[in-house]
Amino acid sequence: MKNLKSRAKYISIFCMLLFASSVTLHAQDKAAAKEKERIEKLKSDLGINDDLAQKVLAIEKDSRQKMMEVRKNGNGDKEAMRPQMQAIRKDRDDKLAGILNKEQMSKYTDLEAKKMQGRQGNPGGGRPNE
C-alpha cells in the first residue's frame, strides 16, 4: 500500500511537469508564430526583404521592452510616462530611419499612426495618450 501511494505521488508529479512543459512549449510556439506573422506583414506592407524585416522587428522589440519597463515603473501616471514614451518612440524611429528608405519609413509611420488611432478608440484594450 505504501509503495502504491509513492508511485501515485511520482505519477502526479510527472503529470504536473508534463503539463507545465506543454504549456511553456505552446506559449513559445504562439510567440514564434506571432513573430513570423509580423515579419510577413512588414515585408508586405513596407516592401522589404526578410533581413530588413528582422532588423525592424528587433528595433520594435527593443522599444517595446523599454516601454514595458517605463510602464512598470510609472505607477500608472500617464502624464509622467508620456515624455519617456515619446523619447523611446523617437529613438525607435531614428533607428528605423537609418535602415529604411524614405518611402518605407513613410509607410511605416503611416501604419503606426493608424495603429495609434485604433488604440484611441479602444480605451479598455489599448494604450492611448502615450
C-alpha positions in Angstrom: 0.0 0.0 0.0 2.8 2.4 0.9 4.5 1.6 -2.4 1.3 2.3 -4.3 1.0 5.8 -2.7 4.6 6.5 -3.5 4.0 5.6 -7.2 0.9 7.7 -7.3 2.8 10.6 -5.9 5.5 10.3 -8.6 2.9 9.8 -11.3 1.2 13.0 -10.1 4.5 15.0 -10.1 5.3 13.6 -13.6 1.9 14.7 -14.9 2.3 18.2 -13.5 5.7 18.6 -15.0 4.5 17.3 -18.3 1.6 19.8 -18.3 3.8 22.7 -17.3 6.3 21.9 -20.1 3.5 21.6 -22.7 2.1 25.0 -21.6 5.5 26.5 -22.0 6.0 25.0 -25.4 2.6 26.2 -26.5 3.4 29.8 -25.4 6.8 29.6 -27.3 5.1 28.3 -30.4 2.5 31.0 -30.2 5.2 33.7 -29.8 7.1 32.3 -32.7 4.0 32.2 -34.9 3.2 35.8 -34.0 6.7 36.9 -34.8 6.6 35.2 -38.2 3.2 36.8 -38.9 4.7 40.3 -38.0 7.7 39.7 -40.3 5.4 38.7 -43.2 3.2 41.8 -42.6 6.3 44.1 -42.5 7.5 42.5 -45.8 4.2 43.0 -47.4 3.3 46.5 -46.1 6.8 48.0 -46.5 8.1 46.0 -49.5 11.2 44.8 -47.6 13.1 41.5 -47.5 13.5 39.0 -44.7 16.7 40.5 -43.4 15.4 44.0 -43.2 12.1 42.8 -41.6 14.2 41.0 -38.9 16.1 44.2 -38.2 12.8 46.2 -38.0 11.4 43.6 -35.7 14.5 43.7 -33.4 14.2 47.5 -33.1 10.5 47.3 -32.3 11.1 44.5 -29.7 13.8 46.7 -28.0 11.4 49.6 -27.9 8.6 47.5 -26.5 10.8 46.2 -23.7 11.8 49.8 -22.8 8.2 50.9 -22.8 7.2 48.0 -20.6 9.9 49.0 -18.2 8.6 52.6 -18.1 5.0 51.4 -17.5 6.2 49.1 -14.8 8.0 51.9 -13.0 5.4 54.6 -13.8 2.8 53.6 -11.3 0.0 54.4 -13.8 0.9 58.1 -14.0 0.5 58.6 -17.8 1.4 62.2 -17.6 4.8 61.4 -16.1 5.4 58.5 -18.5 4.5 60.4 -21.7 7.9 62.2 -22.2 9.7 58.9 -21.7 7.4 57.1 -24.1 7.9 59.8 -26.7 11.7 59.6 -26.3 11.5 55.8 -26.8 9.4 56.2 -29.9 11.7 58.9 -31.3 14.7 56.6 -30.7 12.9 53.8 -32.5 12.0 56.0 -35.4 15.6 57.3 -35.7 16.9 53.7 -35.8 14.3 52.7 -38.3 15.1 55.8 -40.5 18.7 54.5 -40.5 17.8 51.2 -42.2 14.6 52.0 -44.2 14.5 54.3 -47.2 12.2 57.4 -47.2 9.3 55.6 -48.8 9.5 52.6 -46.5 9.8 54.9 -43.5 6.8 56.9 -44.6 4.7 53.7 -44.9 5.9 52.6 -41.5 4.9 56.0 -40.0 1.5 55.8 -41.6 0.9 52.3 -40.3 1.9 53.3 -36.8 -0.4 56.3 -36.9 -3.3 54.1 -37.9 -2.4 51.7 -35.1 -2.4 54.5 -32.6 -5.8 55.8 -33.9 -7.2 52.3 -33.4 -5.9 52.3 -29.8 -7.6 55.7 -29.2 -10.9 54.2 -30.0 -10.4 51.2 -27.6 -9.8 52.7 -24.1 -10.0 49.4 -22.3 -7.8 47.5 -24.6 -5.3 49.9 -25.9 -2.7 52.3 -24.7 -4.0 55.8 -25.7 -2.2 59.0 -24.9 1.3 57.6 -24.6 
